[in-house]
Every structure is written in structure tokens, then in C-alpha cells.
Amino acid sequence: MMESYKLTREQVHSGRYEVVNTASGEIGSARGEHSLNLEIAHRAAIQRVLRKGLIVPDEVLADYPDLQVLATANQLTGKGLEG
């Protein structure tokens, strides 16, 4: 089981991983109709951990170029927006 912010979009949607939503603790995978919901939850999880100042792998950020601004801010300040 992996925290969703450590997985790429492709990995999340592959259904090969059980994903832990870091906010709710819920476990799920991207199968069938839940795919769009998981996409939204994946992006939200990445935003949340970036705001907390945690490191998100570069290969994950490559799926969300607009969130790279938060990652860059974390690197420059040494903390997240909440810290």
C-alpha cells in the first residue's frame, strides 16, 4: 500500500496499487467509475502534502506541472505554505 502522493498518475490509474488517501485514510484503486474520483483525490493529496512542505517525487510532479510552483516554493523557503 502506498500513499497516493508518491505515485504517478499512471501508477494510480493502473489499479495495481492500493492507494491510501493521506487525508481520509481511505483505501481505493482506480477501477471503473471511481477513476475520475481517484484522479481528483490524487491531485488534492499532492496539493495537501506540498502545502505541508513534504517532498513529492519529480516523476509525480511531472503529471501536474501547475503544482510544481508549490514544490519550488517549498525548496526555496524550506517549508510549506502551512508551516
N, C-alpha and C positions, 0 to 999 in steps of 0.2 A: 504494500500500500504506500502511495506517495502523496505528498502534499501537492496540490494542483499547481501551485506557482512554480514548481520545479520541473514541470513537464511542458513540452512544446504543444502547440495546438494539435499537431498531427498525432502526437502520443495520446493526448486526451481523447481525441475522436477515434482512435484505433480500437478502443474497447478492450485493449489488452491490460489496462491498468485499472485497479480500483483507486479512485481518487477521493482524497479527504478534502472537504471544503474547510479551509482553515478557520472560517468564521463560525460555521454552524456545527462542524464536526461530522456532518453527514457524509456518507459514503455512496458513491454512484459511479456510473460509467456512461459513455456516450453511445447508447444504443437506442435506435428507433426515434420515437417522438421526443425523447429527452435531449437530443443532440443540441438543439438551439438553446435550451435552458442551461446546459452544461457550458456552452460557448460563453454565454453571458456570465455565468458564475466563475468561469476560468478567468475572464478578463477582470472581473471585480476582485477576485482573490489576488491577482497580480497588483492591481491598484492599491489594495489594502496593505500588502506587505511592503510595497515601495513607500507608502506614507509612513510606515513604522520604521523605515530605514533598513530593512532587511535586503539582502542581496538576491537578485533574481538572475538566473543564468542568462548569458548573452543569447544563446540559441532560443530561449523563451521570449526574450525581448524582441528578437527579430520578427516574431509574429505580430507584434504590436508596436510599430515604430513610434507612434504618438506617445507611448508610455516611456520611451527612452529618455524623455526630458526629466521625468521624476527620478529615474535611475542616475542620470548625470548630476542632478541637484544633490542627491544623496552622496555621491562620490566627492563632490566639491565641498559640501558642508560637513560630511562625516556623520550626518543624522538625517532622519526622515522629516516629513512635514509635521508630524505629531510630536517629534522629540526635541 
